[in-house]
């Protein structure tokens, strides 16, 4: 009477996990696949099990494989989803053709609206596109209520199509900006900013200056437009602020702060001292002052090669003024240090200057490079440096840790793929096993599975799943963020709209093309934000590309394009757990 073969213990590797399985050598490949289905959730028809000669087939006799105890199978395949059942989508699918223009403009990947050039208005268009990159400004503008009064304006499709909505508030620059941004969010076409241009020229007549040849309006300076628009917003755009301790609730509710002062204004502490020794000998003391600033200047001279050089020069300014001690004009040095950093830091490259010898405004064409991340800690007061340095250094450590995790994840995927490819090549290279080969393996197996001294055993590498890696990454980042938050001084935490790291990320650039200060063309570049998750509201990872706004023409460009813009002005954002325009 023949004995029944005992099941053999084998190992199945799948997506970095090891499964111990009892292999019944009297059964077929189909039975084995159903065993694995119960362990992995991968349906038999979606399984790919590598054996000698290729893939395991449903009708393969497992007894003829010559499998030894402890043999390792490599399995590939993923579950199909909800047990193969087809479910109706939770939300009705809508096609782009069925959406309105406003709905299409809100979709992921939609091209933002450009602005039509209404006659040498590229300076304004570029400024408005860069300002629009500040999300907090967008939110506050939506809450802004214009002062009552003014004639009622036209309504309907005609007024909207030509940017005439809200004509009653046309004298209110802030209300016009609010309406313009709302209209731009509802289209992907070039929009005519007629009402805002009218409000700008009414508030600041300099922008209504006619061209010297009498044809149309003159070209204007984008930096002047930026400064005037910001000054108007500073007066009009107020946000509620918690009252100080000891005040009544009515007093607290009435307190308001300027949005611009919170998010775009910094504070200088300056010392002015006469350069002449005679003044010091006669007892003239340096004078100290505190001033608000809404942009950093980058002065450009023959020695300026980088943004930092120009900022250093601008913070040590030479001024000629009357000295009461000397009774005549003397040269003073005004040395400024930053005592408060805003979240958004405009930096002005001072390329246009007035030449007294020729009595004309000219443009400095020297190449001046700028970084994608700007560290301004060295320009701060000693007190502010003390608060910023620990946070800045920890921020860099956190980012390095995140980058290390990402590199490890990519490395593991590469190694796992290489191993799977190697197994596939090996099984295909050997071809189908012959009966003599199987008999030889059975004979060797009968002699025992023990290993002789000196035998090398291949390392058994177990790879982590994507879910495990992502969980570890999230836990690591959370721990690092908690440590980072613990380092932030309470003074910085309470400063709403302030920078807490001293680091700024480049988010927008306004650039001037042309050699003349009175002509040329302005365009702007704004870094693309990651798509917003409709459920959580969080932004996904950015792809590193930029929007190029050339009036009504809007296109995508690679980050390398920004490296070529060694001129113009830029905007920067301060770096948190996430002009030039720099953002923190």
C-alpha positions as CSV (number, residue, x, y, z in Angstrom):
1,X,0.0,0.0,0.0
2,X,1.6,3.3,-1.1
3,X,1.8,6.1,1.4
4,X,0.2,9.5,0.8
5,X,2.8,12.2,0.2
6,X,3.0,14.8,3.0
7,X,2.5,18.5,2.1
8,X,5.8,20.4,1.7
9,X,6.3,23.7,3.4
10,X,7.3,26.4,0.9
11,X,7.6,30.2,0.9
12,X,5.8,32.6,-1.5
13,X,7.2,36.1,-1.8
14,X,4.7,38.8,-2.9
15,X,5.1,42.6,-2.8
16,X,7.8,42.4,-0.1
17,X,5.9,39.9,2.1
18,X,6.7,36.3,2.9
19,X,3.9,33.7,3.1
20,X,4.4,30.2,4.5
21,X,2.3,27.8,2.5
22,X,1.7,24.0,2.7
23,X,2.1,22.7,-0.9
24,X,0.1,19.6,-1.8
25,X,2.2,17.8,-4.4
26,X,-0.9,15.7,-5.4
27,X,-2.8,18.8,-6.5
28,X,-2.5,21.1,-9.5
29,X,-1.4,24.7,-10.1
30,X,-5.0,25.9,-9.9
31,X,-5.4,24.6,-6.3
32,X,-2.2,26.3,-5.3
33,X,-3.4,29.6,-6.8
34,X,-6.6,29.5,-4.8
35,X,-4.5,28.9,-1.6
36,X,-2.6,32.1,-2.4
37,X,-5.8,33.9,-3.2
38,X,-6.9,33.3,0.4
39,X,-3.6,34.8,1.7
40,X,-3.1,37.7,-0.7
41,X,-6.4,38.6,-2.1
42,X,-5.1,38.4,-5.6
43,X,-7.5,36.5,-7.8
44,X,-6.0,33.3,-9.5
45,X,-6.4,34.7,-13.0
46,X,-4.3,37.8,-12.0
47,X,-1.5,35.8,-10.4
48,X,1.9,35.3,-12.0
49,X,3.9,32.6,-10.3
50,X,7.4,32.0,-11.6
51,X,8.6,28.4,-11.8
52,X,11.3,26.6,-13.8
53,X,10.3,26.8,-17.5
54,X,8.2,30.0,-17.1
55,X,4.9,30.6,-15.3
56,X,2.9,28.1,-13.3
57,X,-0.2,27.0,-15.3
58,X,-3.5,25.8,-13.8
59,X,-3.1,22.2,-15.1
60,X,0.5,21.8,-13.9
61,X,1.0,18.7,-11.8
62,X,2.8,20.1,-8.7
63,X,4.3,16.7,-8.0
64,X,6.4,16.9,-11.1
65,X,8.0,20.2,-10.2
66,X,10.4,18.5,-7.9
67,X,9.9,21.2,-5.2
68,X,12.1,20.8,-2.1
69,X,10.9,21.9,1.4
70,X,11.7,25.5,1.9
71,X,11.6,26.3,-1.8
72,X,10.8,30.0,-2.6
73,X,8.3,31.0,-5.2
74,X,8.1,34.5,-6.6
75,X,4.5,35.7,-7.2
76,X,3.5,38.9,-8.9
77,X,0.0,40.5,-9.3
78,X,-2.4,42.8,-7.6
79,X,-6.1,42.4,-6.5
80,X,-8.6,43.8,-8.9
81,X,-10.4,45.8,-6.3
82,X,-13.8,45.3,-4.7
83,X,-13.9,41.5,-5.2
84,X,-14.5,41.9,-8.9
85,X,-17.9,43.7,-8.4
86,X,-18.6,46.7,-10.5
87,X,-20.0,49.6,-8.5
88,X,-21.6,52.8,-9.8
89,X,-19.5,55.9,-9.2
90,X,-20.5,57.9,-6.1
91,X,-20.6,61.1,-8.1
92,X,-22.1,61.5,-11.5
93,X,-19.4,61.7,-14.2
94,X,-19.4,65.0,-16.0
95,X,-17.6,65.7,-19.2
96,X,-15.8,69.0,-20.1
97,X,-18.3,69.6,-22.9
98,X,-21.1,69.6,-20.4
99,X,-19.5,72.1,-18.0
100,X,-19.8,75.9,-18.1
101,X,-16.8,78.0,-18.8
102,X,-16.5,78.9,-15.1
103,X,-16.6,75.2,-14.1
104,X,-13.9,74.3,-16.7
105,X,-11.7,77.0,-15.3
106,X,-11.9,75.4,-11.8
107,X,-10.8,71.9,-13.0
108,X,-7.4,70.4,-12.2
109,X,-4.9,71.3,-14.9
110,X,-6.9,74.3,-16.2
111,X,-4.8,77.1,-17.7
112,X,-5.2,80.3,-15.6
113,X,-6.7,83.4,-17.4
114,X,-4.4,85.9,-19.0
115,X,-5.0,89.7,-19.2
116,X,-5.5,91.5,-22.5
117,X,-3.1,94.4,-23.2
118,X,-5.2,97.6,-23.4
119,X,-2.5,99.8,-24.7
120,X,0.9,99.6,-23.0
121,X,-0.6,97.9,-19.9
122,X,1.8,95.0,-19.8
123,X,3.3,96.5,-16.6
124,X,-0.1,96.3,-14.9
125,X,-0.9,92.8,-16.2
126,X,2.4,91.4,-15.0
127,X,1.9,93.0,-11.6
128,X,-1.6,91.7,-11.2
129,X,-0.7,88.1,-12.1
130,X,2.1,88.1,-9.5
131,X,-0.1,89.5,-6.8
132,X,-2.7,86.9,-7.6
133,X,-0.1,84.2,-6.5
134,X,-0.8,85.2,-2.8
135,X,-3.6,82.9,-1.7
136,X,-4.3,84.9,1.6
137,X,-4.8,88.0,-0.5
138,X,-7.4,86.1,-2.6
139,X,-9.3,85.1,0.5
140,X,-9.3,88.5,2.1
141,X,-10.4,90.2,-1.1
142,X,-13.4,87.9,-1.3
143,X,-14.5,89.2,2.2
144,X,-13.9,92.8,1.3
145,X,-17.0,95.0,1.2
146,X,-16.8,98.3,-0.7
147,X,-18.0,101.5,0.9
148,X,-21.7,102.2,0.1
149,X,-22.6,104.8,-2.5
150,X,-21.8,105.3,-6.1
151,X,-24.0,104.9,-9.2
152,X,-25.3,101.4,-10.0
153,X,-23.4,99.7,-12.8
154,X,-24.6,97.6,-15.7
155,X,-25.2,93.9,-15.4
156,X,-25.5,90.9,-17.6
157,X,-23.3,89.1,-20.0
158,X,-22.2,92.2,-21.8
159,X,-20.8,93.9,-18.8
160,X,-19.1,90.7,-17.5
161,X,-17.5,90.0,-20.9
162,X,-15.8,93.4,-20.9
163,X,-14.8,93.5,-17.3
164,X,-17.5,96.1,-16.4
165,X,-19.1,94.3,-13.5
166,X,-19.3,96.4,-10.3
167,X,-18.9,99.7,-12.1
168,X,-20.5,101.4,-9.1
169,X,-17.3,100.5,-7.2
170,X,-15.0,101.6,-10.0
171,X,-13.4,104.3,-7.9
172,X,-12.6,101.7,-5.3
173,X,-9.3,100.1,-6.4
174,X,-9.6,97.3,-3.9
175,X,-13.2,96.4,-4.9
176,X,-12.1,96.5,-8.6
177,X,-9.2,94.1,-7.8
178,X,-11.6,91.7,-6.0
179,X,-14.0,91.7,-8.9
180,X,-11.3,91.3,-11.5
181,X,-9.8,88.2,-9.7
182,X,-13.2,86.7,-9.4
183,X,-13.8,87.1,-13.2
184,X,-10.4,85.7,-14.0
185,X,-11.2,82.6,-11.9
186,X,-14.2,81.9,-14.2
187,X,-12.4,81.7,-17.5
188,X,-9.3,80.4,-19.3
189,X,-9.4,83.1,-21.9
190,X,-7.6,86.5,-22.0
191,X,-9.7,88.9,-19.9
192,X,-9.9,92.7,-20.5
193,X,-9.2,94.5,-17.1
194,X,-11.1,97.6,-18.1
195,X,-12.6,98.5,-14.8
196,X,-9.4,97.9,-12.8
197,X,-7.4,100.0,-15.3
198,X,-10.0,102.8,-14.9
199,X,-9.8,102.6,-11.1
200,X,-5.9,102.6,-11.2
201,X,-5.8,105.7,-13.4
202,X,-8.4,107.5,-11.3
203,X,-6.5,106.8,-8.1
204,X,-3.1,107.4,-9.6
205,X,-3.2,109.8,-12.6
206,X,0.4,109.1,-13.5
207,X,-0.7,105.9,-15.1
208,X,-2.9,107.9,-17.5
209,X,0.1,109.7,-19.0
210,X,0.0,109.8,-22.8
211,X,2.9,108.6,-25.0
212,X,5.3,111.3,-26.2
213,X,4.3,110.7,-29.8
214,X,0.7,111.4,-28.9
215,X,-0.5,107.9,-29.8
216,X,-2.0,106.0,-26.9
217,X,-0.7,105.8,-23.4
218,X,2.9,105.7,-22.2
219,X,4.7,102.7,-20.9
220,X,4.9,102.6,-17.1
221,X,7.1,101.0,-14.5
222,X,5.8,97.7,-13.0
223,X,7.5,98.4,-9.6
224,X,5.7,101.7,-9.4
225,X,2.4,100.0,-10.2
226,X,3.1,97.3,-7.6
227,X,3.9,99.9,-4.9
228,X,0.8,102.0,-5.6
229,X,-1.5,99.1,-5.6
230,X,0.0,97.7,-2.4
231,X,-0.3,101.2,-0.8
232,X,-4.0,101.3,-1.7
233,X,-4.6,97.8,-0.4
234,X,-2.9,98.7,2.9
235,X,-5.4,101.5,3.5
236,X,-8.5,99.5,2.4
237,X,-7.9,95.8,3.2
238,X,-8.4,95.4,7.0
239,X,-8.6,92.1,8.9
240,X,-9.9,91.5,12.3
241,X,-7.4,91.2,15.1
242,X,-7.7,89.9,18.7
243,X,-7.6,92.6,21.2
244,X,-4.9,92.9,23.8
245,X,-5.4,91.7,27.4
246,X,-7.4,94.0,29.7
247,X,-9.6,95.5,26.9
248,X,-13.3,95.1,26.9
249,X,-14.9,92.8,24.3
250,X,-16.3,95.8,22.4
251,X,-12.8,97.3,22.2
252,X,-11.4,94.0,21.0
253,X,-14.0,93.5,18.3
254,X,-13.3,96.9,16.9
255,X,-9.5,96.3,16.5
256,X,-8.4,95.9,12.9
257,X,-5.0,95.4,11.3
258,X,-3.9,96.0,7.7
259,X,-3.6,92.8,5.7
260,X,-0.5,94.3,3.9
261,X,1.1,95.1,7.3
262,X,0.7,91.5,8.4
263,X,1.7,89.6,5.2
264,X,3.9,91.9,3.1
265,X,5.4,94.5,5.5
266,X,8.7,94.1,7.4
267,X,10.4,96.4,10.0
268,X,13.8,97.9,9.8
269,X,15.9,99.0,12.7
270,X,18.3,101.6,11.4
271,X,21.3,103.5,12.7
272,X,22.5,106.7,10.9
273,X,25.9,108.0,11.6
274,X,28.0,110.8,10.1
275,X,31.1,109.5,8.1
276,X,33.2,112.5,9.0
277,X,35.4,112.2,12.1
278,X,35.0,115.9,12.9
279,X,31.3,115.3,13.7
280,X,32.1,112.5,16.1
281,X,34.8,114.7,17.8
282,X,32.2,117.4,18.3
283,X,29.9,115.0,20.0
284,X,27.4,114.1,17.3
285,X,25.7,110.8,18.3
286,X,24.3,108.2,15.9
287,X,20.6,108.3,15.6
288,X,18.4,105.2,15.7
289,X,15.0,104.8,13.9
290,X,12.4,102.1,13.2
291,X,10.8,102.1,9.8
292,X,8.3,99.8,7.9
293,X,9.3,98.4,4.5
294,X,7.3,96.7,1.8
295,X,10.1,95.5,-0.4
296,X,13.8,94.9,-0.2
297,X,15.9,96.8,-2.7
298,X,18.7,95.2,-4.6
299,X,21.1,97.9,-5.7
300,X,23.1,97.2,-8.8
301,X,26.7,98.5,-9.3
302,X,29.7,97.3,-11.2
303,X,30.5,94.8,-8.4
304,X,27.0,93.3,-8.1
305,X,26.8,89.7,-9.4
306,X,24.2,88.2,-7.1
307,X,21.0,89.2,-5.3
308,X,22.8,89.1,-2.0
309,X,25.4,91.6,-3.1
310,X,22.8,94.1,-4.1
311,X,20.8,93.7,-0.8
312,X,24.0,94.1,1.3
313,X,24.7,97.4,-0.6
314,X,21.2,98.6,-0.2
315,X,21.2,98.0,3.6
316,X,24.3,100.3,4.0
317,X,23.0,103.4,2.3
318,X,25.0,106.7,1.8
319,X,22.9,109.8,2.4
320,X,24.0,113.5,2.1
321,X,22.2,115.7,4.5
322,X,22.7,118.7,6.7
323,X,24.7,118.2,9.9
324,X,23.6,120.5,12.7
325,X,26.9,119.8,14.5
326,X,29.1,120.8,11.5
327,X,26.7,123.5,10.2
328,X,26.9,122.1,6.6
329,X,26.0,119.1,4.5
330,X,27.8,115.9,5.2
331,X,27.7,112.3,4.1
332,X,26.0,109.8,6.5
333,X,25.8,106.1,6.4
334,X,22.4,104.5,7.3
335,X,22.8,100.9,8.3
336,X,19.5,98.9,8.4
337,X,18.8,95.5,9.9
338,X,15.5,93.6,9.7
339,X,13.6,93.3,12.9
340,X,10.5,91.7,11.5
341,X,10.1,89.5,8.4
342,X,6.8,89.2,6.5
343,X,5.5,85.9,5.0
344,X,5.8,87.4,1.5
345,X,8.9,89.4,0.6
346,X,9.0,91.4,-2.6
347,X,12.6,92.2,-3.8
348,X,13.1,95.1,-6.2
349,X,16.1,94.9,-8.6
350,X,16.8,98.6,-9.0
351,X,17.6,98.6,-12.7
352,X,16.1,102.0,-13.7
353,X,17.9,105.1,-12.5
354,X,18.1,108.7,-13.3
355,X,21.3,109.9,-15.1
356,X,22.0,113.5,-14.2
357,X,24.6,113.9,-16.8
358,X,22.2,113.2,-19.7
359,X,19.0,114.1,-17.7
360,X,17.4,110.8,-18.6
361,X,16.0,107.6,-17.1
362,X,18.2,104.7,-18.1
363,X,18.3,100.9,-17.5
364,X,21.2,99.0,-15.9
365,X,21.7,95.9,-18.0
366,X,24.2,94.1,-15.8
367,X,23.5,90.3,-15.2
368,X,22.5,89.7,-11.6
369,X,21.6,86.1,-10.5
370,X,19.1,85.2,-7.8
371,X,18.4,81.9,-6.0
372,X,15.2,79.8,-5.8
373,X,15.7,79.9,-2.0
374,X,16.8,83.0,-0.3
375,X,18.3,83.0,3.3
376,X,17.9,86.5,4.8
377,X,19.0,85.7,8.4
378,X,22.3,87.5,7.9
379,X,20.3,90.8,7.2
380,X,18.4,90.6,10.5
381,X,19.0,92.1,13.9
382,X,20.8,90.0,16.5
383,X,17.6,89.5,18.5
384,X,15.8,88.2,15.5
385,X,18.7,86.0,14.4
386,X,18.6,84.3,17.8
387,X,15.0,83.3,17.2
388,X,15.4,82.3,13.6
389,X,18.7,80.3,13.4
390,X,17.5,77.2,15.4
391,X,14.3,77.0,13.4
392,X,16.1,77.5,10.1
393,X,18.7,74.8,10.8
394,X,16.0,72.4,11.9
395,X,14.0,73.1,8.8
396,X,16.9,72.1,6.6
397,X,17.4,68.9,8.7
398,X,13.7,68.1,8.2
399,X,13.9,68.6,4.4
400,X,17.1,66.5,4.2
401,X,15.3,63.7,6.1
402,X,12.3,63.8,3.7
403,X,14.7,63.7,0.8
404,X,16.5,60.7,2.3
405,X,13.2,58.9,2.7
406,X,12.3,59.6,-0.9
407,X,15.7,58.4,-2.1
408,X,15.4,55.2,0.0
409,X,11.9,54.5,-1.5
410,X,13.1,54.9,-5.0
411,X,16.2,52.7,-4.3
412,X,14.0,49.9,-2.8
413,X,11.7,50.0,-5.8
414,X,14.7,49.8,-8.2
415,X,16.2,46.8,-6.3
416,X,12.9,45.0,-6.1
417,X,12.4,45.4,-9.8
418,X,15.9,44.2,-10.5
419,X,15.4,41.1,-8.4
420,X,12.1,40.3,-10.1
421,X,13.6,40.8,-13.5
422,X,16.5,38.5,-12.6
423,X,14.2,35.8,-11.4
424,X,12.2,36.1,-14.7
425,X,15.3,35.8,-16.8
426,X,16.6,32.8,-14.8
427,X,13.4,30.8,-15.2
428,X,13.1,31.6,-18.9
429,X,16.8,30.8,-19.5
430,X,16.6,27.4,-18.0
431,X,13.6,26.3,-20.2
432,X,11.3,23.4,-19.3
433,X,12.7,20.9,-16.9
434,X,13.3,17.4,-18.3
435,X,12.4,14.2,-16.5
436,X,16.1,13.4,-16.0
437,X,16.7,16.8,-14.4
438,X,13.7,16.3,-12.0
439,X,14.9,12.8,-11.1
440,X,18.3,14.1,-10.3
441,X,16.9,16.9,-8.1
442,X,14.7,14.3,-6.3
443,X,17.8,12.2,-5.7
444,X,19.7,15.1,-4.3
445,X,16.8,16.0,-2.1
446,X,16.6,12.5,-0.8
447,X,20.2,12.7,0.4
448,X,19.2,15.5,2.8
449,X,18.7,19.2,2.8
450,X,21.6,19.9,5.1
451,X,24.3,22.4,4.0
452,X,28.0,21.7,4.1
453,X,30.4,24.0,5.8
454,X,31.4,26.8,3.6
455,X,28.1,26.8,1.6
456,X,26.9,30.4,0.9
457,X,23.3,31.2,1.4
458,X,21.7,34.0,-0.6
459,X,20.5,36.8,1.6
460,X,16.7,36.7,2.1
461,X,15.7,40.3,1.4
462,X,12.2,41.4,2.4
463,X,11.0,44.6,0.8
464,X,8.6,46.9,2.4
465,X,5.3,47.7,0.7
466,X,4.5,51.2,-0.5
467,X,1.9,51.5,2.3
468,X,4.6,50.6,4.9
469,X,7.1,53.1,3.4
470,X,4.4,55.9,3.2
471,X,3.4,55.2,6.8
472,X,7.0,55.4,8.0
473,X,7.5,58.6,6.0
474,X,4.4,60.2,7.4
475,X,5.4,59.3,11.0
476,X,8.9,60.6,10.5
477,X,7.7,63.9,9.0
478,X,5.2,64.3,11.8
479,X,7.8,63.7,14.5
480,X,10.2,66.2,12.7
481,X,7.4,68.8,12.4
482,X,6.6,68.5,16.1
483,X,10.3,69.1,16.9
484,X,10.3,72.0,14.5
485,X,7.3,73.6,16.1
486,X,8.8,73.2,19.5
487,X,11.7,75.4,18.5
488,X,9.6,78.3,17.3
489,X,9.6,81.1,19.8
490,X,6.2,82.2,21.1
491,X,6.9,85.7,19.8
492,X,7.2,84.3,16.3
493,X,4.2,82.0,16.7
494,X,2.0,84.9,17.7
495,X,3.1,87.0,14.7
496,X,0.4,86.2,12.2
497,X,1.6,86.7,8.6
498,X,5.3,86.7,9.7
499,X,8.2,84.5,8.7
500,X,9.4,82.0,11.2
501,X,12.5,80.5,9.5
502,X,14.4,83.3,7.7
503,X,14.1,81.2,4.5
504,X,12.1,82.3,1.4
505,X,11.1,80.3,-1.7
506,X,10.9,82.0,-5.1
507,X,7.3,82.0,-6.2
508,X,7.0,84.8,-8.9
509,X,9.1,87.0,-11.2
510,X,8.2,90.2,-13.0
511,X,10.7,90.8,-15.8
512,X,11.3,93.6,-18.3
513,X,12.5,92.9,-21.8
514,X,14.3,95.6,-23.7
515,X,17.2,98.0,-23.2
516,X,15.2,101.2,-22.8
517,X,13.6,102.4,-19.6
518,X,10.7,104.1,-21.5
519,X,9.8,101.2,-23.7
520,X,10.1,97.4,-23.8
521,X,7.7,94.7,-22.6
522,X,6.8,93.3,-19.2
523,X,5.9,89.6,-18.5
524,X,5.7,87.6,-15.3
525,X,6.3,84.0,-14.2
526,X,4.4,82.4,-11.3
527,X,5.3,79.0,-9.9
528,X,2.5,76.4,-10.4
529,X,0.8,75.2,-7.2
530,X,0.0,71.5,-6.7
531,X,-3.6,70.5,-7.4
532,X,-5.9,70.8,-4.5
533,X,-7.6,67.7,-3.1
534,X,-11.3,68.3,-3.2
535,X,-11.9,66.3,-0.1
536,X,-9.1,67.4,2.3
537,X,-8.4,70.8,0.7
538,X,-4.7,70.1,0.8
539,X,-2.3,70.8,-2.1
540,X,-0.6,67.9,-3.8
541,X,3.1,67.9,-4.6
542,X,4.2,70.5,-7.1
543,X,5.7,69.5,-10.4
544,X,8.3,72.3,-10.5
545,X,6.9,74.0,-13.6
546,X,5.9,77.7,-13.9
547,X,3.2,79.7,-15.6
548,X,4.5,82.3,-18.0
549,X,2.0,85.3,-18.3
550,X,2.6,87.3,-21.4
551,X,-0.5,89.5,-21.4
552,X,-3.4,87.3,-22.7
553,X,-1.0,84.4,-23.7
554,X,-0.4,81.9,-20.9
555,X,1.9,78.9,-21.2
556,X,3.9,76.5,-19.1
557,X,7.7,76.6,-18.8
558,X,10.3,74.5,-17.1
559,X,12.1,75.7,-14.0
560,X,15.3,76.0,-16.1
561,X,13.7,79.0,-17.8
562,X,13.7,80.9,-14.6
563,X,17.5,80.5,-14.4
564,X,17.8,82.7,-17.6
565,X,15.9,85.6,-16.0
566,X,18.9,87.4,-14.5
567,X,17.1,90.7,-14.4
568,X,13.8,92.4,-13.5
569,X,12.1,92.2,-10.2
570,X,10.9,89.1,-8.3
571,X,8.4,87.9,-5.4
572,X,9.4,85.2,-2.7
573,X,7.4,83.1,-0.2
574,X,8.7,82.3,3.2
575,X,9.4,78.5,3.7
576,X,7.1,76.8,6.3
577,X,6.4,73.2,7.0
578,X,5.9,74.5,3.6
579,X,9.3,92.0,-7.3
580,X,11.3,89.0,-7.3
581,X,8.3,87.5,-5.2
582,X,9.6,85.3,-2.4
583,X,7.2,83.4,-0.1
584,X,8.0,81.9,3.3
